[in-house]
Amino acid sequence: MMRVFLALPLPEAVMSALRVQQFLLPLPKSVEPEGFHLTLVFLGEVQDWALEAAHERFAEVRVPPFELRLQGLGLFGGAKPKAAWAGVAASGPLVRLQAKLERAAQVAGIDCAARKFVPHVTLGRFAPPPPDEAMRLERAVALGGGFATDPWQVDHFCLFQSHLSPKGARYDELFRYDL
């Protein structure tokens, strides 16, 4: 069994822009920059045989390369924020790629968590802060609402293994799939 997910790795220029946003936000706990990625499908704990079948399906997914850019900042958790993120500019090609990959995983026998796809890059994960700190964080996110990166060319996606630890998650690239 492996804990795995499909994601887009990010170019260095985008990762640098995200590091600046982390610095500007009063995050209680930041994600390590080497962990930045855009999750397409979280597959969860997967048996080796199912992962082999899914790997073959993922390799068959075809979409043309496309441009993508990050845009805006936000918080998950409502009145008690627990994660900060950078958003993704609307992209039909990204939505189509995600849907094809989710379908490929299901055909291979992997029961993906049925969640609405909300493309983002996580900047920080934390326990909900006290009200005054939450207000400061919300204000900083609102001030950073104009955040945007230059577009980059998406020409591949990757299968990553996630290793959880008290210090946070570490991700290892298992396979790269060219578009």
N, C-alpha and C positions, 0 to 999 in steps of 0.2 A: 504494500500500500504506500502510495505517495500522495502528498498534498500538492496539487498542481493547479495552474491557471494559464490561460492564454492572454498575452498582452503585447502592446506595442512598446518597444524600448524607445527612449527619447534621445535626440541628438544632443551633443554637448552644449550647444548654444541655448537650447531650451532648458536643460538642466541648470545652467548658470543663472538664467532668468528666474527659475524656481527657487534657487538658493537665496537670491536677493529678496524674493517675496517672503521666504521663511524668516530672514533677518528682520524685515520690516514689520512682521506680525508678532504680537506678544503671545506666542504659542507656549502653552504649558509644557508640551513635549513635541518635538519635531521628529519627522521621519528622516532617517539617514538619507542623504542625497543619492547614494548608490542604489537606494531602493525605489527611486522614482520610476514609475511606469504607468501606462494607461491600460487598465484591465479590460479585456474584451469579454472573456467568459471565465468565471471561477468554477473550476471543475470539482474542487474539494478533494476528499480522500478517494483515490482511485486504485483499483486492483491493476496489477501489471498487465493482465490479459486485455482488460478494457482499454488501458492506455495504449497498448500496441495497436488495437483496432482503431482507436481514435486517431492515433498518429497517421495511419494510412489515409483516413478520411480528411484530416487537416491538410495533408500534402496535396490532396486533389482539389482543394478550394481555390477557385480562380476569380479574382477581381483585378481590374487594372490598377496600377499604382495611382495614388491620389495625394493631393495636398491637404494638410491639416495644420491647424494652429490652436494654441491655447488662448482662452479669452475669459476674463472675469475670475473672481474669487468667491468662495462661499463657505458655509458651515453646515454640517450635518448635526442634527440633534435638537433643532428648534430652540426652545427657551433654555435648554441645558446642553449647549454645544459639546460634542465629543470628538469632532474631526473637522479639520480645515482642509480646503481643496482648491485647486485651480481648475476652472472649467474648460470645455472644449467648444470652439466655434461650431455652429451647426454644420453637419457634414452628412449628406446622403450616402456617399461611398463608405464612410465609417459605419453607419447604421447597417448597410447591406452586408459588409464584411462580418460584423458582429452576429447578425442573424444567420448567415451561412455557417459560421463556426459553431454557434449554439446548436443548430440543426445537425451538423456533422457529429458533434459530441453525443447528441441524443440517439442518432442512428447507430453509433458505436456502442450504445448501451450505458452511457453515462447519464445519470439523473442530475442535470444541472439545476441549481437553485433557481426557481422561477422568480426572478427579480426584473423589474423594469431597468433597462440599460440606461444608466446616467453616466455618460463618459466624463471622467475627471482624473486628476492626478492628486493623490493624497499628500498634503504638506505636513500634517501633524495629526496624531491620535492621542487622546488624553481623557482622563476622568473629567466630568463636567466641573468647570472651575466655579469658585464662589461668585455670586452675582456681580460684584464690582469688577472682577477680572473678566467675566463673561462680557460685560458691557464694553470694557476696553477692547476686547478682541473683536466684538461685533463692529465697533466703530472703526477699527483698523481695517477690517475686511471691507467695510463700506467705502472707506477712503481708497482702497486698492482696487475698487470695482472696474477701473479702466485698464487693468492689467491685460496685456496681450503680447504674444510672441509673434515673430515673423513666421510665415508658413514654412513647413518642411515637407519633403516628399516621403510619403509612406510607401515603402516598396517591399516590406516584409513584416511578419509578426513572429512571436516566439512562444514556445511552451516553457514555462518556468516551474521549478519545484520550490516550494516554500518551506523553510525550516523555522519553526517558532522557538523563541527562547525568551527568558525574562528581559533581555536587552532589546527585544524587538525581533522582527522577522528578517531573515536573510534569504535572498532569492538566487537560485542557480539556473542559468539557461540550459535547458536540455536539448531543444531543437530550434532551428531557425527555418521558417518557411517563406520562400520568396513569392511575391505576388506575380 
